[in-house]
Amino acid sequence: MPIFDNPNQIIRPEILALAPYHVQPATGMIKLDAMENPYRLPTALCDEIARLAADAPINRYPDASADALKFALRQALDIPDEMGILLGNGSDEIIQIIAMAVAKPNAILMSVEPAFVMFRMIATFTHIQYMGVPLKNDFSLDLEAMLLAIARYRPAVIFLAYPNNPTGNLFNADAILSVIQASSGLVVIDEAYHAFAGASFMEKLTHFPNLLVMRTLSKLGLAGLRLGLLVGGSDWVMQFEKMRLPYNIGIMTQLIAEKVLQHTNVLLEQAETIKSERSIMSTFLSAMEQLEVFPSDANFILFRVNKADQIFQVLKQRNILIKKLDGTHALLENCLRVTIGTPDENQQFCTALHTILNH
Ligand code: PMP
């Protein structure tokens, strides 16, 4: 009998070569690294949630199709009646389901670079070839390059985040429409940051049969629940449903999300506060001559600064955690990304950065 005592002999080489998705330890820190909403829910709503949790039949499996939750999502997110909905344990899971479903031999998953890192990582997990078309230097979509790549490689699926992470900008909507029209495969518009952008492809779904729109409740204030959704033609959704693991959305997520969605005004008001803080912060940062600040339609701001790594480390020593993107892509050289927090957190970040730069 052979003895396999070493993961290197068993695990796929591309998985051995992967660096794990890194979540930075954040206990006790001002946490501005993960695009979370910094606000809690109002106490009265928390009390209602506590009662729901106390009464939840957690000895039973949850509703497998989560129909009540889907109904609440339809109402809250203006999902067209004729469109199907697929729910995921976060939108990460939905990316994975789509990638698994289209991963024929030689199939290609396409996105732009830099983009949300999970597009590339999930392509590796699911054994589908990844292709990233570089953005222009100003982080706009390089439509010409995209159209050439689409014609040449005929990707099974294209993922575009709108607004894009980590750059924060909305790509030109007409350019995206050209991509959708040129593509013979699926185009998934990932609208994770929709609440901060006020632009969407949701209403275009009925015009383009190869278009899917993805959303998440994570950036809206429910990151801990893990709920993402895909909206699109029911012929697509029906196929993806087959790959969704049974009961992927737990009972607590179903009950709490449904309850909170009856109060979307709370989440939307928080998003408005975040947007006005974004504008205050963007003005403050832009006034610092050492920084190049990129415009953002999301709940974070990307900026470039000399010695970004050093600045990131000093901020960390001061208990302020942001995200270092320097080193992840050529276009992101010396770039850092800060999530918009509460006014107090933002001010602490801005003051610390100002002090470090003028030391
Ligand atoms: N899409 C984009 C563009 C993101 O930035 C993120 C989270 N950083 C996600 C999807 C995943 O979000 P979640 O799994 O929490 O729904």
Boltz pocket constraint, residues with backbone or C-beta under 6 A from the ligand:
constraints:
  - pocket:
      binder: B
      contacts: [[A, 34], [A, 35], [A, 89], [A, 90], [A, 91], [A, 92], [A, 93], [A, 116], [A, 161], [A, 163], [A, 164], [A, 165], [A, 190], [A, 192], [A, 215], [A, 216], [A, 217], [A, 218], [A, 223], [A, 226], [A, 227], [A, 228]]
      max_distance: 6.0
